[in-house]
Every structure is written in C-alpha cells, then in structure tokens.
C-alpha cells in the first residue's frame, strides 16, 4: 500500500465525516450530511481494513496517526477535552514512530531493552513495553471509551471496532520486530 496515497485518502474520509456531521446540524442539509457522513465512514472502513491486512505496524500506525491528526485539525477550538485527548494521542504516536526506528537497529534495541524493567507489568509478551506499546494501549482505551458513548451511530461504532482491531494487529507485528531485534 502506497503511504502517501493512504494519507490522502484517510484525510479525505475524515473530511467527509466532518462535513456530514455538520450537515446533520444544518436545517435542510440533513440528507446531504447523512450521505457525506456514511461515505466518509465507508471510505475509512475500507482503508482501515486494507491497512490491517498489511500487518505492517508502521502502516497501521500511520493510518491511525493520520486519522487523529485530521480530527485534531477540524476539532472545535472550544472543545478543550477533545483537543487535549487528540493532542496526547498524536504525541504518543510520534513517540511510537521513534520506537519503530529504534527497533530496526538490533544493537540499539538490545541496549534499549536494558533500560526497561523486566517486571511483567513493564513487558508485552516478554518484550519491553516501550512507547509503541504505550501508544497502542492508551489509544485502545480512548477507542473503547468512545464505543461506550450512548447513541453512537452503528456504522461509526463498526469503524471504531476496526481501528481497535488494527491496533492489536500493529502490536503483534511490532512484537515480531522486537523479537527479531532481540535475536529471539
């Protein structure tokens, strides 16, 4: 999957979703809003399914990061809770990208492993719970909290579940990279 095309398509889907939500709130624009919203959700769902099929942690995280970054850009500036949550998520994924770079270098990663406690609460499948895992775990919690919102549209709920599944796939792929870097 070509990454620049992926980013552009995800941005477009988020914009359709946002346009749809705004249409819901405008008298006489409800139908157009619903169509835009559903098209955006469907486009995003297809993309996130394709991304999960790659099993590549970098591609999966890039897709989620792009979705979050786009949501952050369109977020209402008075919605402090959402702005804070989205900003924290984006920062966590910035750190996850750094962890991906380090895990590519076996020597550096073996040294990094020495800096992580070996207690099981600081490990994922025996490997360091580094910033990649922390970003995924934190974001899974955000998505699970979103799934608990009353009245959430079933198609948006399906997209949230897909994004949640993608994070598990990303972590599994990342553990394989950790295993390779550690020479296990």
N, CA, C and O atoms as a DFTB+ gen file, in Angstrom:
736 C
 N C O
     1  1       0.847      -1.170       0.000
     2  2       0.000       0.000       0.000
     3  2       0.897       1.238       0.000
     4  3       1.773       1.382       0.852
     5  1       0.670       2.107      -0.945
     6  2       1.464       3.327      -1.093
     7  2       1.036       4.328      -0.015
     8  3      -0.135       4.693       0.087
     9  1       2.016       4.761       0.786
    10  2       1.697       5.513       2.001
    11  2       1.173       6.926       1.760
    12  3       0.293       7.382       2.490
    13  1       1.691       7.628       0.754
    14  2       1.182       8.993       0.529
    15  2      -0.266       8.953       0.034
    16  3      -1.060       9.830       0.375
    17  1      -0.606       7.959      -0.752
    18  2      -1.992       7.796      -1.191
    19  2      -2.900       7.435      -0.028
    20  3      -4.037       7.899       0.055
    21  1      -2.389       6.607       0.866
    22  2      -3.144       6.228       2.061
    23  2      -3.466       7.469       2.894
    24  3      -4.606       7.668       3.314
    25  1      -2.460       8.293       3.122
    26  2      -2.646       9.508       3.924
    27  2      -3.708      10.410       3.285
    28  3      -4.597      10.909       3.975
    29  1      -3.614      10.615       1.987
    30  2      -4.572      11.483       1.289
    31  2      -5.995      10.927       1.388
    32  3      -6.945      11.681       1.598
    33  1      -6.137       9.620       1.237
    34  2      -7.465       9.009       1.289
    35  2      -8.057       9.074       2.698
    36  3      -9.257       9.296       2.859
    37  1      -7.230       8.884       3.701
    38  2      -7.731       8.970       5.069
    39  2      -8.148      10.406       5.386
    40  3      -9.194      10.629       5.995
    41  1      -7.340      11.367       4.977
    42  2      -7.704      12.777       5.188
    43  2      -9.052      13.086       4.531
    44  3      -9.903      13.753       5.119
    45  1      -9.229      12.598       3.321
    46  2     -10.486      12.842       2.602
    47  2     -11.665      12.200       3.329
    48  3     -12.741      12.794       3.400
    49  1     -11.479      11.002       3.868
    50  2     -12.580      10.339       4.566
    51  2     -12.956      11.093       5.841
    52  3     -14.139      11.229       6.153
    53  1     -11.965      11.578       6.571
    54  2     -12.250      12.337       7.800
    55  2     -12.999      13.623       7.464
    56  3     -13.918      14.019       8.181
    57  1     -12.606      14.267       6.377
    58  2     -13.284      15.497       5.975
    59  2     -14.743      15.224       5.589
    60  3     -15.629      16.020       5.902
    61  1     -14.990      14.093       4.906
    62  2     -16.369      13.721       4.568
    63  2     -17.191      13.468       5.835
    64  3     -18.348      13.878       5.925
    65  1     -16.593      12.800       6.794
    66  2     -17.285      12.518       8.056
    67  2     -17.634      13.836       8.749
    68  3     -18.757      14.021       9.218
    69  1     -16.671      14.737       8.808
    70  2     -16.898      16.029       9.463
    71  2     -17.959      16.849       8.725
    72  3     -18.835      17.447       9.350
    73  1     -17.876      16.871       7.409
    74  2     -18.874      17.594       6.608
    75  2     -20.265      17.007       6.862
    76  3     -21.250      17.738       6.961
    77  1     -20.326      15.692       6.963
    78  2     -21.595      15.032       7.246
    79  2     -22.146      15.408       8.601
    80  3     -23.336      15.694       8.735
    81  1     -21.291      15.411       9.608
    82  2     -21.743      15.797      10.957
    83  2     -22.258      17.228      10.972
    84  3     -23.255      17.533      11.627
    85  1     -21.582      18.088      10.259
    86  2     -22.015      19.488      10.195
    87  2     -23.331      19.598       9.425
    88  3     -24.163      20.452       9.732
    89  1     -23.516      18.744       8.437
    90  2     -24.764      18.728       7.676
    91  2     -25.941      18.302       8.529
    92  3     -27.049      18.815       8.372
    93  1     -25.695      17.342       9.453
    94  2     -26.753      16.905      10.362
    95  2     -27.311      18.089      11.144
    96  3     -28.507      18.160      11.429
    97  1     -26.423      19.009      11.482
    98  2     -26.794      20.132      12.349
    99  2     -27.389      21.316      11.578
   100  3     -27.780      22.310      12.189
   101  1     -27.460      21.223      10.263
   102  2     -27.970      22.334       9.447
   103  2     -29.336      21.981       8.874
   104  3     -29.501      20.963       8.201
   105  1     -30.298      22.831       9.149
   106  2     -31.651      22.605       8.634
   107  2     -31.609      22.575       7.103
   108  3     -31.048      23.461       6.459
   109  1     -32.211      21.544       6.551
   110  2     -32.264      21.397       5.103
   111  2     -31.048      20.695       4.507
   112  3     -31.022      20.404       3.311
   113  1     -30.054      20.427       5.324
   114  2     -28.827      19.766       4.836
   115  2     -28.656      18.369       5.431
   116  3     -27.614      17.737       5.260
   117  1     -29.692      17.893       6.132
   118  2     -29.577      16.619       6.827
   119  2     -29.284      15.461       5.873
   120  3     -28.436      14.615       6.161
   121  1     -29.986      15.424       4.736
   122  2     -29.802      14.318       3.784
   123  2     -28.399      14.319       3.190
   124  3     -27.735      13.284       3.136
   125  1     -27.953      15.498       2.745
   126  2     -26.586      15.588       2.204
   127  2     -25.564      15.244       3.276
   128  3     -24.552      14.596       3.010
   129  1     -25.854      15.697       4.505
   130  2     -24.961      15.391       5.623
   131  2     -24.861      13.902       5.871
   132  3     -23.769      13.368       6.070
   133  1     -26.006      13.228       5.859
   134  2     -26.015      11.780       6.099
   135  2     -25.224      11.045       5.016
   136  3     -24.470      10.118       5.311
   137  1     -25.398      11.461       3.775
   138  2     -24.676      10.821       2.667
   139  2     -23.177      11.024       2.814
   140  3     -22.406      10.076       2.667
   141  1     -22.759      12.247       3.101
   142  2     -21.330      12.538       3.273
   143  2     -20.753      11.750       4.445
   144  3     -19.671      11.172       4.344
   145  1     -21.482      11.733       5.553
   146  2     -21.054      11.010       6.753
   147  2     -20.868       9.522       6.449
   148  3     -19.830       8.943       6.770
   149  1     -21.875       8.910       5.829
   150  2     -21.804       7.479       5.526
   151  2     -20.700       7.177       4.512
   152  3     -19.997       6.175       4.642
   153  1     -20.545       8.037       3.503
   154  2     -19.463       7.843       2.522
   155  2     -18.099       7.912       3.208
   156  3     -17.218       7.095       2.941
   157  1     -17.937       8.893       4.090
   158  2     -16.664       9.039       4.807
   159  2     -16.363       7.846       5.689
   160  3     -15.238       7.349       5.711
   161  1     -17.377       7.383       6.421
   162  2     -17.205       6.203       7.282
   163  2     -16.873       4.975       6.437
   164  3     -15.957       4.221       6.765
   165  1     -17.619       4.776       5.346
   166  2     -17.358       3.621       4.475
   167  2     -15.962       3.677       3.875
   168  3     -15.258       2.667       3.843
   169  1     -15.554       4.855       3.398
   170  2     -14.201       5.008       2.843
   171  2     -13.149       4.674       3.894
   172  3     -12.192       3.950       3.618
   173  1     -13.331       5.206       5.099
   174  2     -12.377       4.953       6.181
   175  2     -12.352       3.469       6.538
   176  3     -11.283       2.906       6.775
   177  1     -13.511       2.838       6.578
   178  2     -13.584       1.422       6.921
   179  2     -12.801       0.574       5.912
   180  3     -12.035      -0.311       6.295
   181  1     -12.999       0.852       4.634
   182  2     -12.265       0.124       3.590
   183  2     -10.760       0.317       3.769
   184  3      -9.990      -0.641       3.693
   185  1     -10.348       1.559       4.006
   186  2      -8.923       1.850       4.176
   187  2      -8.345       1.144       5.399
   188  3      -7.268       0.553       5.326
   189  1      -9.058       1.206       6.519
   190  2      -8.543       0.575       7.732
   191  2      -8.514      -0.950       7.606
   192  3      -7.647      -1.593       8.199
   193  1      -9.422      -1.529       6.865
   194  2      -9.376      -2.977       6.608
   195  2      -8.166      -3.330       5.737
   196  3      -7.467      -4.308       6.001
   197  1      -7.926      -2.526       4.700
   198  2      -6.755      -2.747       3.833
   199  2      -5.463      -2.608       4.624
   200  3      -4.527      -3.389       4.447
   201  1      -5.420      -1.615       5.491
   202  2      -4.234      -1.372       6.300
   203  2      -3.983      -2.544       7.240
   204  3      -2.842      -2.982       7.391
   205  1      -5.035      -3.055       7.871
   206  2      -4.869      -4.180       8.781
   207  2      -4.323      -5.398       8.035
   208  3      -3.513      -6.150       8.576
   209  1      -4.765      -5.588       6.799
   210  2      -4.318      -6.738       6.007
   211  2      -2.810      -6.711       5.740
   212  3      -2.201      -7.755       5.506
   213  1      -2.212      -5.523       5.773
   214  2      -0.757      -5.447       5.553
   215  2       0.009      -6.022       6.729
   216  3       1.144      -6.467       6.554
   217  1      -0.569      -6.029       7.916
   218  2       0.047      -6.427       9.182
   219  2       1.329      -5.645       9.494
   220  3       2.079      -6.017      10.396
   221  1       1.572      -4.584       8.762
   222  2       2.767      -3.759       8.971
   223  2       2.483      -2.702      10.037
   224  3       1.648      -1.823       9.827
   225  1       3.169      -2.780      11.178
   226  2       2.885      -1.832      12.253
   227  2       3.053      -0.365      11.833
   228  3       2.291       0.498      12.271
   229  1       4.023      -0.093      11.006
   230  2       4.253       1.293      10.587
   231  2       3.085       1.820       9.754
   232  3       2.646       2.953       9.952
   233  1       2.588       1.021       8.839
   234  2       1.453       1.427       8.002
   235  2       0.193       1.598       8.846
   236  3      -0.566       2.549       8.661
   237  1      -0.017       0.673       9.770
   238  2      -1.203       0.744      10.629
   239  2      -1.159       1.997      11.496
   240  3      -2.158       2.705      11.623
   241  1      -0.013       2.267      12.085
   242  2       0.124       3.441      12.950
   243  2       0.027       4.723      12.118
   244  3      -0.538       5.716      12.577
   245  1       0.564       4.709      10.922
   246  2       0.459       5.878      10.047
   247  2      -1.007       6.189       9.747
   248  3      -1.414       7.350       9.757
   249  1      -1.787       5.163       9.483
   250  2      -3.212       5.368       9.199
   251  2      -3.923       5.981      10.409
   252  3      -4.680       6.941      10.268
   253  1      -3.680       5.429      11.579
   254  2      -4.323       5.943      12.799
   255  2      -3.842       7.359      13.110
   256  3      -4.632       8.227      13.483
   257  1      -2.562       7.575      12.955
   258  2      -1.965       8.901      13.206
   259  2      -2.577       9.948      12.268
   260  3      -2.888      11.063      12.687
   261  1      -2.742       9.581      11.018
   262  2      -3.331      10.497      10.034
   263  2      -4.773      10.815      10.392
   264  3      -5.194      11.970      10.330
   265  1      -5.526       9.795      10.765
   266  2      -6.925       9.993      11.143
   267  2      -7.011      10.944      12.339
   268  3      -7.805      11.884      12.342
   269  1      -6.192      10.688      13.343
   270  2      -6.188      11.524      14.547
   271  2      -5.746      12.957      14.251
   272  3      -6.344      13.915      14.743
   273  1      -4.707      13.089      13.453
   274  2      -4.194      14.428      13.105
   275  2      -5.257      15.240      12.375
   276  3      -5.418      16.437      12.610
   277  1      -5.972      14.569      11.491
   278  2      -7.032      15.253      10.746
   279  2      -8.176      15.636      11.681
   280  3      -8.721      16.735      11.576
   281  1      -8.539      14.741      12.590
   282  2      -9.573      15.072      13.575
   283  2      -9.149      16.255      14.437
   284  3      -9.962      17.121      14.760
   285  1      -7.886      16.286      14.801
   286  2      -7.361      17.391      15.606
   287  2      -7.478      18.714      14.857
   288  3      -7.823      19.739      15.445
   289  1      -7.192      18.686      13.571
   290  2      -7.262      19.917      12.768
   291  2      -8.684      20.443      12.641
   292  3      -8.886      21.656      12.575
   293  1      -9.661      19.563      12.607
   294  2     -11.044      20.028      12.418
   295  2     -11.802      20.174      13.733
   296  3     -12.958      20.596      13.750
   297  1     -11.140      19.820      14.836
   298  2     -11.776      19.882      16.146
   299  2     -12.108      21.334      16.505
   300  3     -11.319      22.246      16.254
   301  1     -13.266      21.523      17.083
   302  2     -13.691      22.846      17.518
   303  2     -12.715      23.365      18.567
   304  3     -12.411      22.672      19.538
   305  1     -12.233      24.570      18.372
   306  2     -11.210      25.131      19.262
   307  2     -11.694      25.339      20.695
   308  3     -10.877      25.559      21.589
   309  1     -12.994      25.276      20.932
   310  2     -13.508      25.423      22.296
   311  2     -13.710      24.077      22.987
   312  3     -14.063      24.034      24.166
   313  1     -13.492      22.988      22.269
   314  2     -13.652      21.643      22.822
   315  2     -12.331      21.200      23.454
   316  3     -11.590      20.398      22.885
   317  1     -12.057      21.734      24.633
   318  2     -10.766      21.511      25.286
   319  2     -10.489      20.045      25.597
   320  3      -9.348      19.598      25.479
   321  1     -11.504      19.297      25.990
   322  2     -11.299      17.887      26.314
   323  2     -10.860      17.094      25.077
   324  3      -9.918      16.304      25.140
   325  1     -11.549      17.313      23.962
   326  2     -11.184      16.613      22.723
   327  2      -9.816      17.059      22.222
   328  3      -9.008      16.233      21.797
   329  1      -9.557      18.356      22.269
   330  2      -8.251      18.868      21.834
   331  2      -7.123      18.249      22.656
   332  3      -6.089      17.865      22.110
   333  1      -7.324      18.157      23.954
   334  2      -6.308      17.580      24.832
   335  2      -6.094      16.100      24.524
   336  3      -4.958      15.645      24.399
   337  1      -7.180      15.360      24.404
   338  2      -7.097      13.929      24.141
   339  2      -6.434      13.644      22.783
   340  3      -5.556      12.789      22.674
   341  1      -6.872      14.374      21.763
   342  2      -6.298      14.166      20.423
   343  2      -4.825      14.567      20.387
   344  3      -4.011      13.885      19.763
   345  1      -4.481      15.666      21.051
   346  2      -3.074      16.102      21.087
   347  2      -2.206      15.061      21.778
   348  3      -1.103      14.765      21.319
   349  1      -2.704      14.501      22.887
   350  2      -1.953      13.456      23.593
   351  2      -1.792      12.210      22.721
   352  3      -0.729      11.589      22.707
   353  1      -2.838      11.854      22.004
   354  2      -2.769      10.674      21.132
   355  2      -1.753      10.885      20.018
   356  3      -0.952       9.996      19.729
   357  1      -1.782      12.050      19.396
   358  2      -0.823      12.349      18.323
   359  2       0.606      12.293      18.869
   360  3       1.493      11.728      18.229
   361  1       0.829      12.877      20.049
   362  2       2.167      12.845      20.661
   363  2       2.604      11.412      20.958
   364  3       3.766      11.061      20.753
   365  1       1.674      10.584      21.439
   366  2       2.006       9.184      21.717
   367  2       2.439       8.462      20.445
   368  3       3.380       7.669      20.463
   369  1       1.746       8.743      19.341
   370  2       2.121       8.094      18.090
   371  2       3.408       8.671      17.514
   372  3       4.136       7.966      16.815
   373  1       3.701       9.935      17.792
   374  2       5.026      10.476      17.424
   375  2       6.110       9.639      18.097
   376  3       7.100       9.268      17.467
   377  1       5.915       9.349      19.374
   378  2       6.864       8.522      20.118
   379  2       6.905       7.097      19.577
   380  3       7.970       6.481      19.535
   381  1       5.754       6.571      19.162
   382  2       5.707       5.212      18.605
   383  2       6.527       5.119      17.319
   384  3       7.202       4.119      17.077
   385  1       6.463       6.168      16.497
   386  2       7.282       6.174      15.275
   387  2       8.770       6.135      15.621
   388  3       9.555       5.489      14.927
   389  1       9.154       6.823      16.687
   390  2      10.561       6.789      17.119
   391  2      10.953       5.378      17.556
   392  3      12.045       4.908      17.237
   393  1      10.062       4.704      18.285
   394  2      10.333       3.326      18.711
   395  2      10.485       2.405      17.500
   396  3      11.331       1.511      17.498
   397  1       9.672       2.626      16.481
   398  2       9.790       1.825      15.254
   399  2      11.163       1.989      14.617
   400  3      11.729       1.024      14.103
   401  1      11.695       3.193      14.649
   402  2      13.022       3.429      14.083
   403  2      14.100       2.710      14.891
   404  3      15.027       2.137      14.318
   405  1      13.983       2.738      16.205
   406  2      14.978       2.099      17.066
   407  2      14.939       0.586      16.919
   408  3      15.989      -0.055      16.881
   409  1      13.735      -0.001      16.833
   410  2      13.622      -1.457      16.757
   411  2      14.234      -1.995      15.453
   412  3      14.567      -3.177      15.371
   413  1      14.381      -1.149      14.453
   414  2      15.008      -1.584      13.191
   415  2      16.504      -1.844      13.363
   416  3      17.110      -2.552      12.559
   417  1      17.092      -1.274      14.404
   418  2      18.528      -1.447      14.653
   419  2      18.688      -2.405      15.840
   420  3      18.468      -2.019      16.989
   421  1      19.068      -3.640      15.559
   422  2      19.141      -4.674      16.597
   423  2      20.035      -4.290      17.762
   424  3      19.667      -4.499      18.918
   425  1      21.199      -3.735      17.478
   426  2      22.138      -3.390      18.547
   427  2      21.541      -2.327      19.452
   428  3      21.577      -2.458      20.676
   429  1      20.994      -1.277      18.860
   430  2      20.390      -0.211      19.652
   431  2      19.219      -0.740      20.471
   432  3      19.029      -0.344      21.621
   433  1      18.441      -1.628      19.880
   434  2      17.271      -2.118      20.581
   435  2      17.658      -3.022      21.739
   436  3      17.035      -2.973      22.799
   437  1      18.676      -3.843      21.549
   438  2      19.137      -4.688      22.659
   439  2      19.606      -3.817      23.819
   440  3      19.363      -4.140      24.981
   441  1      20.280      -2.709      23.502
   442  2      20.708      -1.782      24.550
   443  2      19.503      -1.100      25.191
   444  3      19.469      -0.906      26.406
   445  1      18.522      -0.738      24.380
   446  2      17.313      -0.094      24.914
   447  2      16.566      -1.035      25.849
   448  3      15.968      -0.597      26.832
   449  1      16.600      -2.328      25.542
   450  2      15.921      -3.308      26.387
   451  2      16.461      -3.267      27.813
   452  3      15.727      -3.512      28.770
   453  1      17.737      -2.958      27.945
   454  2      18.362      -2.906      29.275
   455  2      17.806      -1.765      30.122
   456  3      17.948      -1.774      31.345
   457  1      17.180      -0.791      29.484
   458  2      16.650       0.357      30.219
   459  2      15.217       0.134      30.693
   460  3      14.679       0.956      31.436
   461  1      14.601      -0.947      30.280
   462  2      13.217      -1.248      30.671
   463  2      13.204      -2.287      31.784
   464  3      13.932      -3.278      31.709
   465  1      12.392      -2.078      32.812
   466  2      12.289      -3.081      33.873
   467  2      11.850      -4.435      33.295
   468  3      11.110      -4.499      32.314
   469  1      12.314      -5.481      33.915
   470  2      11.963      -6.815      33.436
   471  2      10.761      -7.401      34.175
   472  3      10.420      -8.568      33.982
   473  1      10.130      -6.604      35.006
   474  2       8.894      -6.976      35.671
   475  2       7.821      -7.131      34.595
   476  3       7.778      -6.346      33.647
   477  1       6.959      -8.135      34.733
   478  2       5.977      -8.414      33.677
   479  2       5.013      -7.265      33.413
   480  3       4.464      -7.177      32.315
   481  1       4.787      -6.377      34.386
   482  2       3.886      -5.248      34.125
   483  2       4.521      -4.225      33.172
   484  3       3.830      -3.359      32.637
   485  1       5.812      -4.329      32.970
   486  2       6.518      -3.438      32.052
   487  2       6.895      -4.163      30.755
   488  3       7.752      -3.705      29.999
   489  1       6.245      -5.288      30.519
   490  2       6.548      -6.123      29.358
   491  2       5.262      -6.481      28.618
   492  3       4.183      -6.549      29.206
   493  1       5.406      -6.706      27.331
   494  2       4.317      -7.209      26.497
   495  2       4.874      -8.444      25.806
   496  3       5.805      -8.346      25.007
   497  1       4.315      -9.587      26.107
   498  2       4.811     -10.867      25.569
   499  2       6.310     -11.036      25.829
   500  3       7.026     -11.615      25.013
   501  1       6.771     -10.531      26.959
   502  2       8.174     -10.668      27.332
   503  2       9.084      -9.585      26.781
   504  3      10.268      -9.550      27.116
   505  1       8.563      -8.707      25.952
   506  2       9.377      -7.641      25.354
   507  2       9.044      -6.296      26.004
   508  3       7.961      -6.122      26.562
   509  1       9.975      -5.351      25.927
   510  2       9.757      -4.060      26.587
   511  2       8.456      -3.381      26.161
   512  3       8.140      -3.294      24.975
   513  1       7.715      -2.905      27.153
   514  2       6.525      -2.098      26.888
   515  2       7.041      -0.672      26.642
   516  3       7.022       0.181      27.529
   517  1       7.493      -0.454      25.424
   518  2       8.085       0.833      25.058
   519  2       7.008       1.779      24.539
   520  3       5.815       1.498      24.658
   521  1       7.429       2.887      23.970
   522  2       6.468       3.920      23.549
   523  2       5.516       3.427      22.459
   524  3       4.414       3.960      22.334
   525  1       5.901       2.440      21.679
   526  2       4.989       1.891      20.680
   527  2       3.807       1.216      21.377
   528  3       2.648       1.495      21.070
   529  1       4.117       0.334      22.311
   530  2       3.059      -0.371      23.032
   531  2       2.216       0.593      23.865
   532  3       0.993       0.463      23.927
   533  1       2.868       1.547      24.497
   534  2       2.139       2.507      25.326
   535  2       1.162       3.314      24.480
   536  3       0.033       3.564      24.903
   537  1       1.591       3.725      23.281
   538  2       0.695       4.466      22.382
   539  2      -0.507       3.613      21.997
   540  3      -1.642       4.090      22.011
   541  1      -0.259       2.359      21.656
   542  2      -1.361       1.471      21.270
   543  2      -2.307       1.209      22.435
   544  3      -3.526       1.255      22.269
   545  1      -1.754       0.936      23.607
   546  2      -2.581       0.647      24.778
   547  2      -3.427       1.868      25.150
   548  3      -4.621       1.740      25.418
   549  1      -2.813       3.034      25.164
   550  2      -3.542       4.266      25.509
   551  2      -4.641       4.555      24.499
   552  3      -5.750       4.948      24.861
   553  1      -4.319       4.355      23.235
   554  2      -5.318       4.661      22.207
   555  2      -6.443       3.630      22.198
   556  3      -7.590       3.968      21.902
   557  1      -6.128       2.382      22.517
   558  2      -7.186       1.380      22.645
   559  2      -8.184       1.822      23.715
   560  3      -9.394       1.677      23.546
   561  1      -7.666       2.358      24.808
   562  2      -8.540       2.847      25.879
   563  2      -9.421       3.983      25.374
   564  3     -10.614       4.020      25.677
   565  1      -8.847       4.915      24.604
   566  2      -9.638       6.015      24.032
   567  2     -10.758       5.473      23.151
   568  3     -11.908       5.901      23.254
   569  1     -10.404       4.524      22.283
   570  2     -11.403       3.959      21.372
   571  2     -12.486       3.194      22.140
   572  3     -13.669       3.295      21.815
   573  1     -12.081       2.434      23.152
   574  2     -13.066       1.715      23.961
   575  2     -14.001       2.689      24.671
   576  3     -15.201       2.436      24.772
   577  1     -13.460       3.791      25.160
   578  2     -14.305       4.811      25.795
   579  2     -15.281       5.398      24.782
   580  3     -16.442       5.639      25.110
   581  1     -14.825       5.628      23.570
   582  2     -15.707       6.159      22.517
   583  2     -16.818       5.175      22.189
   584  3     -17.945       5.582      21.908
   585  1     -16.510       3.884      22.224
   586  2     -17.518       2.862      21.949
   587  2     -18.616       2.836      23.012
   588  3     -19.709       2.325      22.768
   589  1     -18.327       3.377      24.169
   590  2     -19.307       3.388      25.268
   591  2     -20.253       4.581      25.211
   592  3     -21.219       4.641      25.971
   593  1     -19.981       5.537      24.309
   594  2     -20.862       6.702      24.217
   595  2     -22.267       6.248      23.834
   596  3     -22.436       5.471      22.895
   597  1     -23.269       6.729      24.555
   598  2     -24.633       6.359      24.185
   599  2     -25.029       7.029      22.865
   600  3     -24.649       8.168      22.592
   601  1     -25.775       6.320      22.080
   602  2     -26.301       6.892      20.844
   603  2     -25.324       6.969      19.690
   604  3     -25.619       7.606      18.679
   605  1     -24.166       6.336      19.814
   606  2     -23.205       6.376      18.709
   607  2     -23.777       5.583      17.534
   608  3     -24.341       4.503      17.709
   609  1     -23.620       6.133      16.357
   610  2     -24.145       5.524      15.135
   611  2     -23.499       4.146      14.920
   612  3     -22.287       4.009      15.085
   613  1     -24.285       3.128      14.555
   614  2     -23.728       1.776      14.357
   615  2     -22.592       1.721      13.333
   616  3     -21.656       0.942      13.510
   617  1     -22.649       2.521      12.273
   618  2     -21.558       2.449      11.288
   619  2     -20.282       3.071      11.851
   620  3     -19.178       2.632      11.529
   621  1     -20.435       4.089      12.686
   622  2     -19.244       4.670      13.324
   623  2     -18.696       3.713      14.376
   624  3     -17.483       3.624      14.569
   625  1     -19.583       3.003      15.052
   626  2     -19.162       2.001      16.033
   627  2     -18.333       0.914      15.338
   628  3     -17.319       0.463      15.872
   629  1     -18.767       0.502      14.154
   630  2     -18.024      -0.519      13.397
   631  2     -16.633      -0.007      13.034
   632  3     -15.658      -0.756      13.097
   633  1     -16.540       1.261      12.657
   634  2     -15.232       1.842      12.322
   635  2     -14.335       1.885      13.557
   636  3     -13.146       1.580      13.465
   637  1     -14.885       2.258      14.703
   638  2     -14.104       2.282      15.943
   639  2     -13.589       0.881      16.282
   640  3     -12.446       0.720      16.708
   641  1     -14.435      -0.122      16.090
   642  2     -14.024      -1.509      16.356
   643  2     -12.912      -1.943      15.400
   644  3     -11.992      -2.656      15.801
   645  1     -12.992      -1.518      14.146
   646  2     -11.952      -1.850      13.176
   647  2     -10.624      -1.197      13.568
   648  3      -9.568      -1.829      13.519
   649  1     -10.696       0.062      13.952
   650  2      -9.485       0.774      14.378
   651  2      -8.883       0.105      15.614
   652  3      -7.661       0.019      15.737
   653  1      -9.718      -0.362      16.514
   654  2      -9.267      -1.075      17.706
   655  2      -8.555      -2.370      17.309
   656  3      -7.490      -2.690      17.836
   657  1      -9.150      -3.102      16.384
   658  2      -8.533      -4.346      15.899
   659  2      -7.195      -4.059      15.226
   660  3      -6.248      -4.834      15.359
   661  1      -7.121      -2.945      14.506
   662  2      -5.869      -2.581      13.839
   663  2      -4.741      -2.388      14.845
   664  3      -3.602      -2.775      14.585
   665  1      -5.054      -1.793      15.990
   666  2      -4.014      -1.565      16.993
   667  2      -3.475      -2.887      17.536
   668  3      -2.277      -3.008      17.792
   669  1      -4.339      -3.866      17.710
   670  2      -3.875      -5.189      18.142
   671  2      -2.989      -5.818      17.082
   672  3      -1.968      -6.427      17.404
   673  1      -3.369      -5.675      15.828
   674  2      -2.554      -6.198      14.725
   675  2      -1.204      -5.487      14.684
   676  3      -0.172      -6.120      14.461
   677  1      -1.212      -4.174      14.898
   678  2       0.038      -3.409      14.903
   679  2       0.950      -3.893      16.021
   680  3       2.154      -4.054      15.816
   681  1       0.386      -4.126      17.199
   682  2       1.204      -4.601      18.303
   683  2       1.784      -5.985      18.020
   684  3       2.940      -6.249      18.348
   685  1       1.001      -6.861      17.420
   686  2       1.509      -8.193      17.076
   687  2       2.666      -8.091      16.086
   688  3       3.682      -8.770      16.232
   689  1       2.501      -7.235      15.077
   690  2       3.578      -7.035      14.109
   691  2       4.807      -6.408      14.739
   692  3       5.937      -6.730      14.371
   693  1       4.584      -5.519      15.681
   694  2       5.699      -4.868      16.362
   695  2       6.445      -5.861      17.256
   696  3       7.670      -5.804      17.354
   697  1       5.721      -6.758      17.902
   698  2       6.363      -7.780      18.730
   699  2       7.280      -8.648      17.868
   700  3       8.355      -9.052      18.311
   701  1       6.854      -8.931      16.644
   702  2       7.722      -9.691      15.724
   703  2       9.001      -8.916      15.444
   704  3      10.083      -9.499      15.386
   705  1       8.880      -7.606      15.270
   706  2      10.064      -6.774      15.048
   707  2      10.949      -6.749      16.299
   708  3      12.175      -6.781      16.197
   709  1      10.319      -6.691      17.480
   710  2      11.089      -6.722      18.711
   711  2      11.833      -8.047      18.831
   712  3      13.009      -8.083      19.192
   713  1      11.136      -9.127      18.526
   714  2      11.733     -10.464      18.609
   715  2      12.942     -10.559      17.670
   716  3      13.982     -11.098      18.048
   717  1      12.805     -10.046      16.477
   718  2      13.902     -10.060      15.506
   719  2      15.067      -9.202      16.010
   720  3      16.224      -9.611      15.913
   721  1      14.770      -8.036      16.538
   722  2      15.807      -7.137      17.025
   723  2      16.553      -7.737      18.211
   724  3      17.748      -7.501      18.384
   725  1      15.844      -8.512      19.026
   726  2      16.458      -9.109      20.200
   727  2      17.179     -10.420      19.856
   728  3      17.865     -11.001      20.697
   729  1      17.015     -10.873      18.613
   730  2      17.659     -12.108      18.201
   731  2      17.001     -13.340      18.778
   732  3      17.627     -14.390      18.916
   733  1      15.700     -13.196      19.121
   734  2      14.976     -14.333      19.715
   735  2      14.355     -15.186      18.630
   736  3      13.706     -16.188      18.928
